[in-house]
Amino acid sequence: MDWVMIAIIAIVVLMGTALSAYMISNTINNQMGELYAVLLEKEMKEGRKPATAPSRTKKEETSIVEQKKTNVSGVNEEELIKKLRQVIDEKVERVLDEAKHRKEKLLMLLDVARGYTLGYITEDEYNAFLMKVLSELDEFKRLWLARFPSQRDREKLNLMINYITKTKLPIVLKSKDGKETINLPPEEALIRITSNINSAVNILDELISSRGENPAVTPLEVKLSQECGQLRAKVEKLEKQLEEYSALT
């Protein structure tokens, strides 16, 4: 073999070795690039995940569950009771003012009865107004007893409502044996209605006075009530003086 052939073979071997090295290096570079891209994508996904909340203790989880149960209806039970108590307290604190309003309504009922007697109001219109007054009195009774829970007051309130119930038209009289009845004419019916309403008003005045309030509604009525009180005190003083004088003699 001559030197030329040996040189050619050496050149071919070198070229093959270089080509193989290039192909291996290119393959490795491609694989490293793909691996880097995968790692980069994984890292970006993990960066977008929300931070993991710290684990709660069993006590905290129980507290959260109880709070959710309490707020199921949208209102905390304690807040509901607090608001209810506030509304009740405000309502019952004004019960004496409500009593005066009910007294004024009873006096209005008497005016309507007079209108019936004069022919301005029909029997049905009077009875409709009466039903409204009775409904308000029943509500007032519950309010009063919530503020002043007394069996005596309950009996008086029932008696007052009973007096007003008796004013429903027509006013009927029965014979002693109960076999015959007669409807009173408007003029005589007004006398019965006035008597019953006055009896109801007197009971209401007594209830208001028993709680240390002046039962008067209008300023004039307040003045008259005060004057009556002063006169009553003078009469009681004179009676006491007479008793003392009688004892001396």
PyMOL commands that set and color helices and strands:
alter all, ss='L'
color gray80, all
select helices_A, chain A and resi 3-48+58-70+77-93+95-117+123-147+151-165+186-210+219-248
alter helices_A, ss='H'
color red, helices_A
select strands_A, chain A and resi 172-174+181-183
alter strands_A, ss='S'
color yellow, strands_A
deselect
rebuild
show_as cartoon
